[in-house]
């Protein structure tokens, strides 16, 4: 068995419009595919995310409208320059929960998405011993 890589990461939303405004309008992701999945009873939207995709699931069943993200869940978005990305997102009104920080060869910062999910912008700075 050999895996070819990560195909997608999925998040649920109770407000598809707000979520697409955030991920497409603010973060610049593009809609790759959008359809209704009758098995999941949900609107499904795949967004381009570099060499993978972000799947946004908008359930139509009322009991699945509540979104609970694990405290350890976060979506890390790779960037070549955390400082520039941080400034650009700040200009777009994003409030960061952790400003740019360096540790273990990485520079990163955290902010929240529209459903309370934690997002990270991350830049590889060097080796793990940095």
C-alpha positions as CSV (number, residue, x, y, z in Angstrom):
1,X,0.0,0.0,0.0
2,X,1.3,3.4,-0.9
3,X,-0.5,6.7,-0.4
4,X,-0.1,9.4,-3.0
5,X,-0.6,12.3,-0.6
6,X,-3.3,14.2,1.2
7,X,-6.4,14.6,-1.1
8,X,-8.4,17.0,1.1
9,X,-9.3,18.3,4.5
10,X,-13.0,18.8,5.4
11,X,-14.8,21.2,7.6
12,X,-18.5,21.6,8.4
13,X,-20.3,24.9,8.3
14,X,-23.7,26.1,9.4
15,X,-23.4,29.1,7.1
16,X,-22.1,28.3,3.7
17,X,-22.3,31.8,2.3
18,X,-20.3,33.2,5.3
19,X,-17.7,30.4,5.0
20,X,-17.3,30.9,1.2
21,X,-17.0,34.7,1.7
22,X,-14.2,34.1,4.2
23,X,-12.2,31.3,2.4
24,X,-12.7,32.7,-1.2
25,X,-13.1,36.4,-0.6
26,X,-10.5,36.9,2.2
27,X,-8.1,34.0,1.8
28,X,-8.4,33.8,-2.0
29,X,-9.2,30.1,-2.4
30,X,-11.2,29.2,-5.5
31,X,-14.2,26.9,-5.9
32,X,-13.1,23.8,-7.8
33,X,-16.4,21.9,-7.5
34,X,-19.8,22.4,-5.9
35,X,-22.7,19.8,-5.7
36,X,-25.4,18.4,-3.4
37,X,-24.6,15.1,-1.9
38,X,-27.9,13.3,-1.2
39,X,-26.2,10.6,0.9
40,X,-24.8,13.2,3.3
41,X,-27.8,15.5,2.8
42,X,-25.4,18.4,2.4
43,X,-24.1,21.0,0.0
44,X,-20.5,20.1,-0.8
45,X,-17.9,22.7,-2.0
46,X,-14.3,21.8,-2.8
47,X,-11.9,24.7,-2.7
48,X,-8.4,24.8,-4.2
49,X,-5.7,24.8,-1.7
50,X,-2.3,24.4,-3.3
51,X,-1.7,20.7,-4.0
52,X,-4.7,19.6,-2.0
53,X,-8.3,20.8,-1.4
54,X,-10.5,22.1,1.4
55,X,-13.9,20.4,1.4
56,X,-16.7,22.5,2.9
57,X,-19.7,20.6,4.1
58,X,-23.0,22.4,4.7
59,X,-25.5,19.9,6.2
60,X,-29.1,20.3,5.5
61,X,-30.2,18.3,8.5
62,X,-30.9,20.6,11.5
63,X,-29.4,18.3,14.0
64,X,-26.0,18.6,12.2
65,X,-26.0,22.4,12.1
66,X,-24.0,22.8,15.4
67,X,-20.3,22.8,14.6
68,X,-17.9,21.6,17.3
69,X,-14.2,21.8,16.5
70,X,-11.8,19.8,18.6
71,X,-9.4,22.1,20.5
72,X,-6.5,20.4,18.8
73,X,-8.0,20.9,15.3
74,X,-6.3,23.5,13.1
75,X,-5.9,24.1,9.4
76,X,-2.3,25.1,8.6
77,X,-1.8,27.2,5.4
78,X,1.7,27.2,4.0
79,X,3.1,30.6,3.0
80,X,6.5,31.8,1.8
81,X,6.4,34.9,4.1
82,X,4.3,34.9,7.3
83,X,4.9,38.6,8.0
84,X,3.6,39.7,4.6
85,X,0.6,37.3,4.8
86,X,-0.1,38.5,8.4
87,X,-0.1,42.1,7.3
88,X,-2.3,41.4,4.3
89,X,-4.8,39.5,6.4
90,X,-4.8,42.2,9.1
91,X,-5.6,44.8,6.4
92,X,-8.6,42.6,5.5
93,X,-9.9,42.7,9.1
94,X,-8.6,39.4,10.4
95,X,-7.8,39.4,14.1
96,X,-5.0,37.1,15.1
97,X,-5.1,35.0,18.3
98,X,-1.4,34.6,18.1
99,X,0.8,37.1,16.3
100,X,3.8,35.8,14.2
101,X,6.0,33.6,16.4
102,X,9.1,31.6,15.7
103,X,9.9,28.1,17.0
104,X,11.5,24.9,15.9
105,X,12.4,26.2,12.4
106,X,8.9,27.6,11.7
107,X,7.4,31.0,11.8
108,X,3.6,30.9,12.3
109,X,0.5,32.8,13.5
110,X,-3.0,31.8,14.4
111,X,-6.5,33.2,13.7
112,X,-10.1,32.0,13.6
113,X,-12.3,31.2,10.7
114,X,-16.0,32.0,10.5
115,X,-17.2,28.9,12.3
116,X,-14.6,29.2,15.1
117,X,-12.1,26.9,13.5
118,X,-8.5,27.6,14.2
119,X,-6.3,28.5,11.2
120,X,-2.5,28.9,11.1
121,X,-0.3,30.6,8.5
122,X,3.1,28.9,8.6
123,X,6.5,29.4,7.0
124,X,9.4,26.9,7.1
125,X,12.4,28.9,8.3
126,X,15.2,26.3,8.5
127,X,16.0,23.2,10.4
128,X,14.3,21.9,13.5
129,X,17.3,23.1,15.6
130,X,16.7,26.8,14.8
